[in-house]
């Protein structure tokens, strides 16, 4: 495993709740912006069958995830600023 893969593995945690595997992933704001851009491109450039084939989710599910990302990105920072 290379150092980049090891770093990513340290940023992922998982747990199972009601037979559903939940993952927690630490991403920077820039990384979330890249993810949102990729989902936007997928929604704008692909038809429903391609979206489902590439993502494993319906157009509505991908759009809901994208809207959640946009909502998160529009919120003020939750981190207290230390001087």
N, C-alpha and C positions, 0 to 999 in steps of 0.2 A: 504494500500500500504506500503510495507516495505521500509527501507531506501535505499536499493540497487535499487529498482524499481524507487523510487523517484529521485535518482541521475541520472539514465539513462534518465528519462523523462525530466530532466533539460538539458540534452545534445542533445535533438532532437528538431528541429524546422521544421515547414512545411509551404508551400505556394502552391497555385494552379496557374499554368501557362498554358494557352491554354488547359484547361480541363485536365491537367496532374497534379497529386499530387506529388510535389517535396519535399523530406525530406533532411534536413541537419543534420548530426550526427557527433558529435565530437568523434573521436577515437584516441587512442594513437598509436604510431608506432607498438608497440607489438600487439595491438588488430587487426590492419590491417594485420600484419603478420599471425596471427591465422586465420583470414578470408581467406587470400590467400591460406594458407595450406589446409583449408577445401575445398575450390573450386578445388584445385589441386587434392585432394583425390577423390572428386566427379567425376572429368573428367577422371581420370585414372582408377577408379574401377567400373564405372557404364556405361551401354550402354545408347544410346540416349533416349529411352523411360523412363528409370529410372531417368535420369537427369531431364527430363521435368516434371515427376511426383513429384520429390522431390523439385525442385527449381521453377517450373512454367515457366522456360525459356528453350530455345533450347541450345544444346551443343555450338553452335557458340556464342550465347548471353552470356553464362557463361564464355566462353573462352575470349571474349572481355572484360568483367568485370575484369577477372583475369589479363589480359594484362595491363589494366588501373592501377590496384593495383600495379603490378610489376614496371610499369613506375614511379608511384608515389614514391614507396619505393627506387628507384634508384636515385632519385633527392637529391641534397644536401639540408640540412635543410634550411627552409625559415625563421626560427626564428632568429633574431639577438641575439647574445650572449652578455649578460650584465655582467660586472665585478663588 
